[in-house]
Amino acid sequence: MPRQNIVTTACDACRRRKVKCDTQQPCTRCQSAGLVCRTTSVPRKKGRQGATATVLQELRKSPAQTEALSTPSPREYGLGGCFIRSPGLLTPTVIQSCAEYFFARMLGTVPILLPALFQTHVDRMVESLHSYCLVCAFCAFVFTQTGYASWHNPTNPSSALGRSLLEEAMTARRHLDPFTAPSRLGITISFLLYGCQIGMGNQRQAYYFLREATTLYTAGILDQPGTEVDEDPGSLFWLLLISERAHAIRRHRPITLEITPDSPVLDDTHSDAFSVGFRCLADLYRPFNQSFLSHWNGTETSFSRELLIQLEERLRQAVPTDIELPDILLADLRVSQQWLRTMIWQLATTAGFLSSTPSHPCLDFRYPLQIAQELSLATWKLSRESMETHGVDVMACLSHSRLRASGFDLGPQDYLKHLCTLIHGLPGGDTKFLPLLLAKIGQTLPSMLAPLSRHLSLPLTDSAPPEAETVSPVGFGNDWDKDFNWAEMSRIGDKTPELKGTLQFS
């Protein structure tokens, strides 16, 4: 047998995979995985070398020389070593397919990139690691945050490629110095990674990248003259503001972006569907400022009924009832509008403003029933693809627009069947969102679980009505709650008490 060469350091593949290498060439790990075993990295000598081997010699050097030795180069900001791109991962076919899907559907809700600017980064991928990282993050965003996977392969949608692209983007980013690239490029990469982490259910990592994007913006680096083509500071500012406020409401987080007289404005001269839809989306989140969030998070307790009513009216006017937009844009607007109305009602519940004879419908304890009915009617008119396009966010909003036991006087099963069917049919809905909705139905209306299960063709685990306190959603087994991320689903957090304990009548 030929004698194997012995090397003194781990091979490149084992270092990349972070596994133990037996230092043979080829090593056992590479042979079992079918990889090419090679060692290209040069081991670094440890400790001080040459003239700086002793502290005395280092102190004798001039201050200028000492400063030059202690100042790191831009290349040293990363983890060290060179970044090795994964071959065959980011193919031209994947890039083109993701770009076609995104720019045909998502520009009205996520105007983070324009086609011309994206193509510029695609052309610079070979020589620019920043551009390569952005394209990886962009494709990972399309895979994880939208309905691209089911659209591209309806029979077998998979998120494996999306995970690989996200890992590649995260690895590439660790080798970058964010201050050497144009400011907008760094913000764009951070925002795309935020969307990817949201799609993967990693809430802590998502919040980190969202705060990083808003911090880069508020740091004033956008005051530098723009160097990239087709930049739109208005769209970027409002996209960050919308995302930050939606996340703040959903997770009880603080915000950094405020609307001031100096804030960028959206261009109202454009009449295309994407521009009109995004302006409506900005109008939905405009009134949810620091004052509202202070009451929402419990730091302020004085809040009047009039302010809540004004907020409700602004939400209704933000999206006109007769607006003509494509289904994809209208789906996001309608679901976001109804979800924000539900949040207003939750705040009214906490403040004790609900009444059996309310001065406004939003102060009625049966108001969620009206919201659910309007949402059902709105989604009945929309295509399934338009709901799938917006991925996780729309699904989570739908799961909070459930009907309550009180006030069931108009076709409750019809509305519930429609909402459950819609959630069950969307990607990820049957594993994440439907169990939560069925659990809430089981707590308030256990008699409706059997009809809903038959309607959705789910197996019945028990013919007897489940207990209100120990109900387990049908068709998901007894261990479904161990795999379910309750924190991921809670849009109203732990600070909002349950309805039965907070209803107050004036």
C-alpha positions in Angstrom: 0.0 0.0 0.0 1.3 3.5 -0.8 2.4 5.3 2.3 0.2 8.2 3.2 1.7 11.6 3.7 1.5 13.1 7.2 0.9 16.8 7.5 1.1 18.9 10.7 -2.2 20.8 10.4 -5.8 20.1 9.6 -6.9 20.1 5.9 -9.0 22.8 4.4 -12.2 20.8 4.4 -12.0 19.7 8.0 -11.2 23.3 9.1 -14.2 24.5 7.1 -16.5 21.8 8.5 -15.0 22.3 12.0 -14.4 18.6 12.6 -11.3 16.8 13.9 -8.7 15.9 11.2 -6.3 13.0 11.6 -3.7 15.1 9.6 -3.1 12.3 7.1 -3.4 13.1 3.4 -5.9 12.2 2.3 -7.6 12.2 5.8 -10.3 9.8 6.9 -12.9 12.5 7.0 -12.4 13.6 3.4 -12.3 10.0 2.2 -15.6 9.1 3.9 -17.3 12.3 2.6 -15.9 12.0 -0.9 -14.1 15.4 -0.7 -10.7 16.5 -2.1 -8.2 16.6 0.8 -5.8 19.5 0.5 -4.0 21.9 2.8 -3.4 25.4 1.4 -3.4 27.5 4.6 0.0 28.3 6.0 0.2 27.8 9.8 1.0 30.9 11.7 3.8 31.1 14.2 2.6 31.9 17.7 4.0 34.6 19.9 6.2 37.6 19.1 8.6 37.2 16.2 11.8 39.0 15.1 12.5 42.4 16.6 9.4 42.4 18.8 10.3 39.1 20.4 10.9 40.9 23.7 9.0 43.7 25.4 12.2 45.8 25.8 12.9 45.8 22.0 9.3 46.7 21.3 9.4 49.7 23.7 12.6 51.0 22.1 10.8 51.4 18.8 9.5 54.8 17.8 5.8 55.7 18.5 5.1 55.8 14.7 6.4 52.3 14.2 4.5 51.0 17.2 1.3 52.6 15.9 1.8 51.1 12.4 2.3 47.6 13.9 -0.8 47.9 16.1 -3.2 49.2 13.5 -5.1 46.3 11.8 -5.6 46.3 8.1 -9.1 46.1 6.7 -8.5 42.5 5.8 -7.9 41.6 9.5 -11.4 42.6 10.6 -12.7 39.2 9.6 -12.1 35.9 11.3 -8.8 35.5 9.6 -7.9 33.4 6.6 -9.5 33.6 3.2 -13.1 32.9 2.4 -13.7 29.8 0.2 -16.9 30.0 -1.8 -19.0 26.9 -2.0 -18.8 25.6 -5.5 -22.1 25.0 -7.3 -24.3 26.7 -4.7 -25.1 30.1 -6.2 -25.7 29.1 -9.8 -26.9 31.5 -12.5 -30.1 29.6 -12.7 -30.9 30.1 -9.0 -30.0 33.8 -9.2 -32.2 34.4 -12.3 -35.1 32.4 -10.9 -35.0 34.2 -7.5 -34.7 37.6 -9.2 -37.6 37.0 -11.5 -39.8 35.9 -8.6 -38.9 38.8 -6.4 -39.0 41.7 -8.8 -42.3 40.5 -10.3 -44.0 40.2 -6.9 -42.2 41.9 -4.0 -41.2 45.4 -5.1 -44.4 46.8 -3.7 -43.8 45.5 -0.2 -40.0 45.1 0.0 -38.4 47.7 -2.2 -34.9 47.0 -0.9 -33.3 46.6 -4.4 -34.1 47.6 -7.9 -33.3 45.2 -10.8 -30.6 47.4 -12.4 -28.7 47.7 -9.1 -29.1 44.0 -8.3 -27.7 43.1 -11.8 -24.7 45.3 -11.1 -23.9 43.3 -8.0 -24.4 40.0 -9.9 -21.8 41.2 -12.4 -19.3 42.1 -9.6 -19.6 38.9 -7.7 -16.3 37.4 -8.9 -14.1 40.3 -7.7 -16.3 41.7 -4.9 -17.0 39.7 -1.7 -19.5 42.3 -0.7 -21.5 41.8 -3.9 -21.3 38.0 -3.5 -22.6 38.2 0.1 -25.5 40.5 -1.0 -26.5 38.1 -3.8 -26.4 35.1 -1.5 -28.5 36.9 1.1 -30.9 38.0 -1.6 -31.5 34.5 -2.8 -31.7 33.2 0.7 -34.3 35.8 1.5 -36.4 34.7 -1.5 -36.2 31.1 -0.4 -36.9 31.6 3.3 -39.2 34.6 3.5 -41.5 34.2 0.5 -43.6 31.5 -1.2 -40.8 30.9 -3.8 -40.1 27.3 -2.7 -43.7 26.1 -3.3 -44.0 28.2 -6.5 -40.8 26.8 -7.9 -41.5 23.2 -6.9 -45.1 22.7 -5.9 -44.8 18.9 -5.4 -41.8 19.0 -3.1 -41.0 22.4 -1.7 -37.7 22.4 0.3 -35.9 24.9 2.4 -32.5 23.1 2.3 -31.1 25.3 -0.4 -32.4 28.4 1.4 -30.6 27.3 4.6 -27.4 26.6 2.6 -27.5 30.1 1.0 -28.1 31.7 4.3 -25.1 29.9 5.9 -23.0 31.0 2.9 -24.1 34.6 3.3 -23.4 34.6 7.0 -20.0 33.0 6.5 -19.1 35.5 3.8 -20.2 38.4 5.9 -17.9 37.5 8.8 -15.0 38.1 6.4 -16.2 41.6 5.5 -15.5 45.0 7.0 -18.9 46.8 6.9 -17.2 50.2 6.9 -15.3 49.7 3.7 -18.4 49.2 1.5 -21.0 51.8 0.5 -23.4 52.5 3.3 -26.5 51.4 1.5 -24.8 48.1 0.6 -24.2 47.3 4.3 -27.8 48.2 5.2 -29.2 46.1 2.4 -27.2 43.0 3.5 -28.3 43.5 7.1 -31.9 43.8 6.2 -31.9 40.8 3.9 -30.3 38.7 6.7 -33.0 40.0 9.1 -35.7 38.7 6.7 -33.9 35.4 6.4 -33.7 34.9 10.1 -37.4 35.8 10.5 -38.2 33.2 7.9 -36.2 30.6 9.7 -37.8 31.4 13.0 -34.6 32.8 14.6 -36.1 35.8 16.4 -33.0 36.9 18.4 -30.7 36.8 15.4 -33.4 38.6 13.3 -33.7 41.4 15.8 -29.9 41.8 15.9 -29.7 42.3 12.1 -32.8 44.6 12.1 -31.1 46.8 14.8 -27.9 46.7 12.9 -29.6 48.0 9.7 -31.4 50.8 11.6 -28.3 51.7 13.5 -26.3 52.0 10.3 -29.0 54.3 9.0 -29.3 56.5 12.1 -25.5 56.7 12.4 -25.6 59.3 9.6 -23.5 57.3 7.1 -26.3 57.9 4.5 -25.3 61.6 4.5 -22.4 60.7 2.3 -22.9 61.3 -1.4 -24.6 58.3 -3.1 -22.2 56.3 -5.2 -24.7 53.7 -6.4 -27.2 54.0 -9.2 -31.0 54.0 -8.7 -30.8 54.7 -5.0 -34.1 55.7 -3.4 -33.6 57.0 0.2 -37.3 57.4 0.7 -38.1 53.7 0.1 -35.2 52.6 2.2 -36.2 54.7 5.2 -39.8 53.7 5.1 -39.0 50.0 4.6 -36.8 50.1 7.7 -39.4 52.0 9.6 -42.2 49.6 8.7 -40.1 46.6 9.5 -39.0 48.0 12.8 -42.5 49.0 14.0 -44.0 45.7 12.9 -41.3 43.9 14.9 -41.7 46.2 17.9 -45.4 45.6 18.1 -45.0 41.8 17.6 -42.1 41.5 20.1 -42.5 44.5 22.5 -39.2 46.0 21.3 -38.1 49.6 21.3 -37.7 51.6 18.0 -35.0 53.9 16.7 -36.5 55.5 13.6 -38.9 58.4 14.1 -40.7 60.5 11.5 -39.4 64.1 11.5 -39.6 67.0 9.1 -36.2 66.0 7.8 -37.2 62.3 7.1 -37.1 61.2 3.5 -40.5 61.2 1.8 -42.0 58.8 -0.7 -42.3 60.0 -4.2 -46.1 60.4 -4.8 -45.7 61.2 -8.5 -45.3 57.5 -9.4 -48.7 55.9 -10.1 -47.6 52.3 -10.8 -49.1 49.6 -8.6 -45.9 48.9 -6.6 -45.5 52.6 -5.7 -49.1 53.0 -4.7 -49.1 49.8 -2.7 -46.0 50.7 -0.8 -47.3 54.2 0.0 -50.5 52.6 1.5 -48.3 50.3 3.6 -46.3 53.2 4.9 -49.6 55.0 5.8 -50.7 51.9 7.8 -47.6 52.1 10.1 -47.2 55.8 10.2 -49.3 56.5 13.3 -47.7 53.6 15.4 -45.0 55.9 16.8 -43.2 56.0 20.1 -46.2 57.2 22.0 -48.3 54.2 21.0 -45.5 51.8 21.7 -45.0 53.3 25.1 -48.5 52.3 26.0 -48.2 49.0 24.2 -45.1 48.1 26.2 -46.6 49.3 29.4 -44.2 52.1 30.1 -47.1 54.6 29.9 -50.5 54.0 31.3 -52.5 57.1 30.5 -54.3 56.6 27.2 -57.6 57.9 26.1 -60.4 56.3 24.1 -60.3 59.2 21.6 -56.7 58.4 20.6 -57.6 54.8 20.0 -60.6 55.8 17.9 -58.5 58.2 15.9 -55.9 55.5 15.3 -58.6 53.1 14.2 -60.0 55.6 11.7 -56.5 56.3 10.3 -56.1 52.6 9.7 -59.4 52.4 7.8 -58.4 55.4 5.6 -54.9 54.2 4.8 -56.2 51.5 2.4 -59.3 52.7 0.5 -62.0 50.1 0.1 -62.2 50.7 -3.7 -58.4 50.6 -4.3 -57.4 48.6 -7.4 -54.2 46.7 -6.9 -52.8 43.3 -7.9 -53.8 40.5 -5.5 -50.2 40.1 -4.2 -50.1 43.7 -3.0 -53.7 43.7 -1.8 -53.1 40.5 0.3 -50.3 42.1 2.3 -52.2 45.4 2.8 -55.5 43.8 3.9 -54.0 41.3 6.2 -51.7 43.9 7.8 -54.6 46.3 8.1 -56.7 43.8 10.0 -53.8 42.7 12.2 -53.1 46.3 13.3 -56.8 46.7 14.0 -56.6 43.7 16.2 -53.6 45.2 18.0 -55.6 48.3 18.7 -58.4 46.2 20.2 -55.9 44.4 22.4 -54.7 47.7 23.7 -58.2 48.8 24.4 -58.8 45.5 26.2 -55.7 46.1 28.4 -56.8 49.7 29.1 -60.3 48.6 30.2 -62.1 50.6 27.4 -64.3 47.8 26.2 -68.1 48.2 26.7 -71.3 46.5 25.8 -72.6 49.9 24.6 -69.4 51.3 23.0 -69.0 54.7 21.4 -67.1 53.2 18.5 -67.0 49.6 17.1 -63.3 49.2 18.1 -64.3 49.4 21.7 -66.8 46.6 21.5 -65.9 43.3 23.1 -67.2 41.6 19.9 -64.9 43.6 17.6 -62.6 40.7 16.7 -65.6 38.9 15.2 -66.1 41.9 12.8 -62.4 41.9 11.9 -62.4 38.2 11.2 -65.5 38.5 9.0 -63.9 41.3 7.0 -60.7 39.4 6.7 -62.5 36.3 5.5 -64.4 38.3 2.9 -61.2 40.0 1.7 -59.2 36.8 1.4 -62.0 35.0 -0.4 -61.4 37.3 -3.3 -57.7 36.8 -3.4 -55.7 34.1 -5.0 -53.8 31.5 -3.0 -50.5 32.5 -4.7 -50.9 36.1 -3.5 -51.1 34.8 0.1 -48.1 32.4 -0.3 -45.9 35.2 -1.7 -45.7 37.0 1.6 -44.7 33.9 3.6 -44.5 33.9 7.3 -45.7 37.3 8.2 -49.1 37.0 6.5 -49.6 33.5 8.1 -48.9 34.9 11.6 -51.4 37.7 11.1 -54.0 35.3 9.9 -53.6 33.1 13.0 -54.4 36.1 15.2 -57.6 36.9 13.4 -59.5 34.0 14.9 -63.2 34.2 16.0 -64.1 34.3 19.7 -66.9 32.3 21.3 -68.9 35.5 22.1 -71.1 36.9 19.4 -71.4 33.8 17.2 -74.6 34.8 15.4 -73.6 34.7 11.7 -72.1 31.6 10.1 -69.2 31.0 12.5 -68.3 27.6 10.9 -68.1 29.2 7.5 -65.6 31.8 8.6 -63.6 29.3 10.7 -63.5 26.8 7.9 -62.3 29.4 5.5 -59.5 30.7 7.7 -58.4 27.2 8.7 -58.4 26.0 5.1 -56.4 29.1 4.1 -53.8 28.6 6.8 -53.6 24.8 6.3 -52.9 25.3 2.6 -50.1 27.8 2.8 -46.5 26.7 3.2 -45.7 25.9 6.8 -49.2 26.6 8.0 -50.1 23.0 8.8 -47.1 22.6 11.1 -46.7 26.0 12.8 -49.9 28.1 12.6 -52.7 25.7 12.4 -51.9 24.0 15.7 -52.1 27.3 17.5 -55.4 28.2 15.9 -56.9 24.8 16.7 -55.7 25.0 20.3 -57.5 28.3 20.8 -60.6 26.9 19.2 -60.4 23.9 21.5 -60.2 26.2 24.5 -63.3 28.3 23.5 -65.3 26.0 21.2 -64.3 22.4 21.7 -67.4 21.2 19.8 -66.2 22.7 16.6 -62.9 20.7 16.5 -64.6 17.7 15.0 -66.3 19.5 12.1 -63.1 21.4 11.3 -61.0 18.2 11.4 -63.4 16.5 9.0 -63.3 19.6 6.7 -59.5 19.6 6.7 -59.3 15.8 6.4 -57.3 15.6 9.7 -57.5 12.4 11.8 -59.4 12.6 15.0 -57.3 11.7 18.1 -60.2 11.5 20.5 -63.9 11.3 19.9 -64.7 13.0 23.2 -64.6 16.7 23.5 -61.1 17.8 24.7 -60.7 19.6 28.0 -60.4 23.3 27.8 -57.1 23.3 29.8 -55.5 20.2 28.3 -56.7 20.4 24.7 -54.3 19.0 22.1 -54.9 19.9 18.4 -56.3 17.0 16.4 -54.1 15.4 13.8 -50.8 16.5 15.3 -50.2 13.9 18.0 -49.4 14.4 21.7 -46.0 15.9 21.3 -46.8 18.7 18.9 -46.3 21.4 21.5 -42.7 20.3 22.1 -41.8 21.2 18.6 -43.9 24.4 18.5 -42.2 27.7 19.1 -44.8 29.6 21.1 -42.5 32.7 21.4 -42.2 32.8 17.7 -46.0 33.0 17.3 -46.9 35.4 20.0 -47.5 38.8 18.4 -49.0 40.3 21.5 -46.5 38.9 24.0 -47.0 38.0 27.7 -48.0 41.6 28.7 -51.5 41.3 27.2 -53.8 39.4 29.5 -56.4 36.9 28.3 -59.7 38.2 27.2 -61.8 36.6 29.9 -59.8 38.2 32.7 -59.8 41.7 31.3 -63.3 42.4 29.9 -64.6 45.5 31.6 -68.0 47.1 30.9 -68.7 50.7 31.4 
